[in-house]
């Protein structure tokens, strides 16, 4: 599966905050985003929609 995050954007975001990130962060963050999207799409389905919306998050 393709990554759901942009590693360079994550690194840049953290750098601006004065932080660095480990290589393991990317996989964990990608997994967290996928889980969040899975929950959101299930909510959309329960509401009989095929479009995931902001309120599904």
Buried (B, 14 or more C-beta within 10 A) or exposed (E): EEEEBEBEEBBEEEEEEEEEBEEEBBEEBBEEEBEEBEEBBEBBEEEEEEEBEEEBE
